[in-house]
């Protein structure tokens, strides 16, 4: 089985290549490869904020072209458009739900939408959507001391741990213009660069720490692992 991971940007692309792919290929996949959302656009116009119609088109194309492929997503809740012409399935319905139900509601809606468009005979295990609550930087809080050491700033480890302790999980760190995970890191490291520092640090943090700290991520990873057994 081959796994195509539809991601929002180059940092997530690097995460798939360097962290997710080696692990899942050890679980039985013959290929694990990222696909940038909006891959028909110039690179400068790819990433989050695209309409579901555009993203769906790419997912359907890959599933129809490669009948042995499994597709998944790695996108964040707050980056999803909500306007009627561009909204993602389940996003509006999830707005007023408790935190624990938000991403699951959207994931179920995305799965139903793809199954409907693929038509009868489509095996639902071939599309396993994942929606994170926050941007990529939330995952870096899975090992605060490890991240701090990785970027050469061990002195910020305790401050990051203090932020994590307020919420109990990286997936619960709140999101706004001032308090998004990336903004919190920038406040501690003004020179922080997502593409260079974040991508390198996530390899040092590793999947074991992420799945231990992030329940929704852990469920996604376990489902991807189980898909090879049923495929």
C-alpha angles and dihedrals in degrees: 000000000000123000123210114194114201106211137179103230150356094278092058088044090057091046091056093047098044105031114015099039099055091048098047095042085058087055094057109280115131092207136014112185136165122233117198112231109247093024092169090064128081110274091250090062098046127100138052126004097048119138118261089237090062094044092045091054091059094046093049091048092054094045093049095044095049113037091186093055130105117204129205138168134229104194135135129244097227093052094058118109116239101189113117096248095047107026124130119235112270096009097110093041090052095054097089098031124108114272093254092059102043104085094035091055092053094043091053091048092050091049092050092048094052092045090052093051094044090055133208118346094031112137107228091212087073092073118050109170122202123195120183120203094229143021125288093274091071088073090059089068089066088089110017097178091044091052092047092051092045093057093043096250106107090161092072095056096091092048091052090047089052090055091049092048090058091062106026095224137043087234091063100051103124123247131222139120090282105029106038112129092255092050090051091052092046090053088058097037111027089185093056112140116191098204096048107027101028096048093048095045095051089060090055092047092052136196096280092063093043096051091045093054101033116058098186091048090048092053090050093050092047091051091051090050092049093049092072090057092054096039 
